[in-house]
Amino acid sequence: MRRRGLGTVTIGQAPRSDLVPILDRYLPADVRQTHCGVLDDLARAEIDALYRPEPSEPALVTRLLDGSAVTLSRARIERAVQDKIDALTETGCSVILLLCTGSFANLSCRTAWLVEPDAIIPPLAAALVQHRRLGVIVPLAAQIDSESGKWRALRQPPLFASASPYDEDPAAVTEAARALAARGAAALLLDCIGFTERHREAAGASGLPVLLSNAIVAKTVGELL
């Protein structure tokens, strides 16, 4: 029997040491994993020249191998993401997972299952919270506007706050979570693939249920595989 293969694409640099343990937890042990990143082998100056967003552009934030964060133009990174998907398809991966919760309009895959978190998380959150108010924590304050359209499935508009998953101290996540609870949120969603279990714990200090994006998609991909 042919060994099953998962390919992942991060908009940063691979492998993502913060995310691979979460995948390992939920994937069958015999699944072959291939990890690639749009920014692999690029120096910071090259990244800035290619992908630094203009002030008015929708932006996404990601992680480099050294652990530092970088902000990228969503529109300009999409073509490079598609190129990585195409390359992973050629290697025979049966499932390709995008390690980003940002919304992309035109990604496609010829043969493999393409799993985009943006297509899974909003409708799942809507089904879970139903009539309740969802609090969403995003990495960048600018994403409160640029990514707001993907929450149309919710019965009530979500409440937003921002806190970066790439700061060493997760105290800002706790502060954002408590602020959302005070404003009336009944549950929280950490809307970046870079939020991990330590951020879930930090947000949990609010007393609210916390949905972790990367755990949701890892479990989903585990079902496919």
C-alpha positions, -999 to 999 in steps of 0.1 A, spaced: 0 0 0 13 34 -9 24 55 21 1 85 27 17 119 25 9 153 40 25 184 26 23 217 45 29 252 32 37 280 56 38 316 44 70 318 65 99 295 68 97 257 73 98 236 93 76 254 118 89 241 152 59 256 169 34 237 147 49 203 139 43 189 174 6 198 170 5 179 137 23 150 152 -2 148 180 -32 144 156 -18 126 126 -15 89 121 21 78 128 27 63 94 19 96 75 49 110 56 52 147 62 69 172 38 71 208 50 79 239 29 77 276 33 73 305 9 102 323 26 126 294 27 162 304 20 154 341 18 172 367 39 152 394 57 162 420 31 150 398 3 117 392 21 111 429 26 119 436 -11 95 410 -23 66 410 2 66 440 25 31 453 25 22 489 16 4 508 44 -30 502 29 -26 466 19 -41 436 37 -13 420 56 -5 386 72 21 379 99 43 347 100 74 333 117 109 328 104 133 299 114 150 322 140 116 327 157 112 363 147 80 376 131 76 392 97 46 410 81 38 402 44 15 415 17 -14 390 14 -19 397 -23 18 392 -32 23 361 -11 -6 343 -28 12 335 -60 41 321 -41 18 299 -20 3 285 -52 38 277 -65 45 257 -33 12 238 -36 20 229 -71 55 216 -61 41 195 -33 15 180 -56 44 168 -79 59 150 -49 28 128 -45 13 143 -14 -22 131 -9 -32 161 14 -18 196 14 -24 218 44 -20 256 43 -5 267 76 -22 301 76 -56 312 86 -56 342 62 -81 343 34 -69 336 -1 -93 337 -31 -76 317 -58 -57 288 -45 -62 254 -62 -48 219 -63 -50 195 -92 -49 161 -75 -43 163 -37 -68 174 -11 -61 211 -4 -70 221 32 -74 258 37 -81 268 74 -101 298 62 -126 274 47 -130 253 78 -127 275 109 -154 302 104 -183 278 96 -172 255 124 -171 284 149 -205 295 137 -220 261 143 -205 259 178 -213 294 191 -247 296 173 -265 327 187 -237 336 211 -211 363 205 -176 351 194 -145 369 204 -117 367 178 -81 374 186 -60 383 155 -22 390 154 -24 425 137 -49 452 145 -52 459 108 -66 424 102 -97 433 122 -109 451 90 -90 432 63 -101 397 75 -135 406 87 -154 393 57 -147 357 64 -170 358 95 -202 362 76 -214 328 87 -218 340 123 -253 350 134 -238 380 153 -208 401 142 -177 390 162 -159 411 187 -122 416 179 -89 422 197 -53 418 186 -23 401 202 7 386 185 14 349 188 51 356 182 58 376 214 77 356 240 54 367 268 17 356 261 4 382 286 -10 403 257 -32 373 248 -46 371 283 -53 409 283 -70 406 249 -91 376 261 -102 393 292 -112 425 273 -133 404 249 -150 386 278 -158 420 294 -173 432 261 -197 402 260 -179 374 242 -191 339 251 -162 320 235 -129 329 219 -111 320 187 -73 324 183 -73 333 146 -37 327 136 -20 294 129 9 306 151 -12 305 183 -3 274 203 -14 256 234 4 281 257 -17 309 241 -49 288 246 -39 286 283 -33 323 284 -66 331 268 -83 306 291 -76 329 320 -107 348 308 -129 319 319 -142 314 284 -139 284 260 -110 289 236 -109 275 200 -73 270 188 -70 273 150 -41 249 144 -56 222 166 -89 224 146 -71 220 113 -47 193 125 -76 172 137 -94 177 104 -64 167 84 -60 137 107 -95 126 97 -86 128 60 -55 108 65 
